[in-house]
């Protein structure tokens, strides 16, 4: 193996580690696409990073999710959920709302169907980002538990996804 191949491997490994740190809970397949490598190459780097304790791999359903080393177990479900654009849209709509919202209002604000909003609010409630309560007249309302923390999480995910996309574009530009 030549010096050029070793440098490329090292660069891909460092980029993989950086992407996982910027986007905790990312799927292996999505990492592969962002790296612009074959699936085998991405898996090779992930296995090396995991073996060296630099990242943590977690099999969740059909997917293998990747987290930076030291990610708390309690945070993994939150990060995994925030990888979903629909969950971020629902959470963003709740953060922007002046108060708690009913499911119908949340559907309208987020621009999503009721079934999708219902699924997302259930999952967001489960990870502790959203609170759900029923009013005296039987209406269910949703709101965020901690507005500041939620804003930070959303901003971090949106900013990090933009950083990753920008870096990928820059790499293509250099070709």
C-alpha positions as CSV (number, residue, x, y, z in Angstrom):
1,X,0.0,0.0,0.0
2,X,1.4,3.4,-1.0
3,X,1.6,6.6,0.9
4,X,-1.3,8.1,-1.0
5,X,-3.6,5.2,-0.1
6,X,-2.5,5.4,3.6
7,X,-3.2,9.1,3.6
8,X,-6.6,8.6,2.0
9,X,-7.5,5.9,4.6
10,X,-6.4,8.1,7.4
11,X,-8.4,11.0,6.0
12,X,-11.5,8.8,5.6
13,X,-11.1,7.5,9.1
14,X,-10.8,11.0,10.6
15,X,-13.8,12.3,8.5
16,X,-15.9,9.3,9.7
17,X,-15.0,10.1,13.3
18,X,-15.8,13.8,12.8
19,X,-19.2,13.1,11.1
20,X,-20.2,10.7,14.0
21,X,-19.2,13.4,16.5
22,X,-21.2,16.1,14.6
23,X,-24.2,13.8,14.0
24,X,-24.5,11.3,16.9
25,X,-26.9,8.5,16.2
26,X,-26.1,8.5,12.4
27,X,-26.7,5.3,10.5
28,X,-23.8,3.4,9.0
29,X,-25.4,3.7,5.5
30,X,-25.8,7.5,5.8
31,X,-22.2,7.8,7.0
32,X,-21.1,5.9,4.0
33,X,-23.0,8.3,1.7
34,X,-21.6,11.3,3.4
35,X,-18.0,9.9,3.2
36,X,-18.6,9.2,-0.5
37,X,-17.0,5.8,-0.1
38,X,-18.2,2.2,-0.7
39,X,-20.2,0.6,2.1
40,X,-17.3,-1.8,2.8
41,X,-14.9,1.0,3.2
42,X,-17.2,2.9,5.6
43,X,-17.8,-0.3,7.6
44,X,-14.0,-0.9,7.7
45,X,-13.3,2.5,9.2
46,X,-16.3,2.2,11.6
47,X,-15.0,-1.1,12.9
48,X,-11.5,0.3,13.4
49,X,-12.8,3.3,15.2
50,X,-15.0,1.1,17.4
51,X,-12.2,-1.3,18.1
52,X,-10.0,1.7,19.2
53,X,-12.8,3.0,21.4
54,X,-13.2,6.2,19.5
55,X,-16.9,5.6,18.6
56,X,-19.6,3.3,19.9
57,X,-21.8,1.2,17.6
58,X,-25.3,0.2,18.6
59,X,-27.6,-2.1,16.7
60,X,-31.1,-0.7,16.8
61,X,-33.6,-2.7,14.8
62,X,-32.3,-3.0,11.3
63,X,-29.9,-0.2,11.7
64,X,-26.5,0.2,13.2
65,X,-26.2,3.6,14.8
66,X,-23.0,5.3,15.6
67,X,-22.2,7.6,18.6
68,X,-19.1,9.3,19.9
69,X,-17.3,7.5,22.6
70,X,-18.7,8.4,26.0
71,X,-22.2,9.1,24.8
72,X,-24.6,8.4,27.7
73,X,-27.1,5.6,27.2
74,X,-29.9,8.0,28.1
75,X,-28.8,10.4,25.3
76,X,-28.7,7.7,22.6
77,X,-32.4,7.5,22.1
78,X,-32.7,11.2,21.9
79,X,-29.9,11.5,19.3
80,X,-31.3,8.6,17.3
81,X,-34.7,10.3,17.2
82,X,-33.3,13.6,16.2
83,X,-31.7,12.0,13.1
84,X,-35.3,12.0,11.7
85,X,-36.2,15.1,9.9
86,X,-39.9,14.7,10.8
87,X,-39.1,14.6,14.5
88,X,-37.0,17.7,14.2
89,X,-39.9,19.5,12.4
90,X,-42.4,18.5,15.1
91,X,-40.0,19.5,17.8
92,X,-39.2,22.8,16.0
93,X,-42.9,23.6,15.7
94,X,-43.4,23.0,19.4
95,X,-40.4,25.2,20.3
96,X,-41.6,28.1,18.1
97,X,-45.2,27.9,19.6
98,X,-46.0,30.5,22.2
99,X,-47.6,27.8,24.3
100,X,-48.7,24.2,24.2
101,X,-50.4,22.9,21.0
102,X,-53.1,20.5,20.2
103,X,-52.4,17.7,17.7
104,X,-54.3,19.4,14.9
105,X,-52.5,22.7,15.4
106,X,-49.2,20.9,15.5
107,X,-50.0,19.1,12.3
108,X,-50.8,22.5,10.6
109,X,-47.7,24.2,12.0
110,X,-45.4,21.3,11.1
111,X,-47.1,20.6,7.8
112,X,-47.3,16.9,8.5
113,X,-50.2,14.4,8.6
114,X,-51.8,13.5,12.0
115,X,-50.5,10.0,12.0
116,X,-46.9,11.3,11.6
117,X,-47.3,13.9,14.2
118,X,-48.9,11.4,16.6
119,X,-46.0,9.0,16.1
120,X,-43.4,11.7,16.6
121,X,-45.0,13.2,19.7
122,X,-45.2,9.8,21.3
123,X,-41.5,9.2,20.6
124,X,-40.5,12.7,21.7
125,X,-42.5,12.2,24.9
126,X,-40.8,8.9,25.5
127,X,-37.3,10.4,25.3
128,X,-38.3,13.3,27.5
129,X,-38.2,16.2,25.1
130,X,-42.0,16.8,25.0
131,X,-44.6,16.8,27.6
132,X,-48.2,15.7,27.0
133,X,-51.2,16.5,29.1
134,X,-54.9,16.3,28.8
135,X,-57.1,19.4,29.6
136,X,-60.3,19.3,31.6
137,X,-62.3,19.3,28.4
138,X,-60.5,16.2,27.1
139,X,-58.1,17.9,24.6
140,X,-54.5,16.6,24.5
141,X,-51.8,19.3,24.5
142,X,-48.1,19.0,23.7
143,X,-45.2,21.3,24.7
144,X,-41.5,21.1,25.3
145,X,-40.0,20.3,28.7
146,X,-37.0,22.5,28.4
147,X,-37.2,25.1,25.7
148,X,-33.5,26.2,25.9
149,X,-32.1,22.7,25.8
150,X,-34.4,21.8,23.0
151,X,-33.3,24.8,21.0
152,X,-29.7,23.9,21.6
153,X,-30.2,20.3,20.4
154,X,-32.1,21.4,17.3
155,X,-29.6,24.1,16.4
156,X,-26.8,21.7,16.9
157,X,-28.3,19.1,14.6
158,X,-29.2,21.6,11.9
159,X,-25.8,23.3,12.1
160,X,-23.9,20.0,12.2
161,X,-25.8,18.6,9.2
162,X,-25.0,21.8,7.3
163,X,-21.3,21.6,8.3
164,X,-21.1,18.0,7.0
165,X,-22.8,18.9,3.7
166,X,-20.5,21.9,3.3
167,X,-17.4,19.8,3.9
168,X,-18.6,17.2,1.4
169,X,-19.2,19.9,-1.1
170,X,-15.7,21.4,-0.5
171,X,-14.2,17.9,-0.9
172,X,-15.9,17.6,-4.3
173,X,-14.8,21.0,-5.3
174,X,-11.1,20.0,-4.6
175,X,-11.3,17.2,-7.1
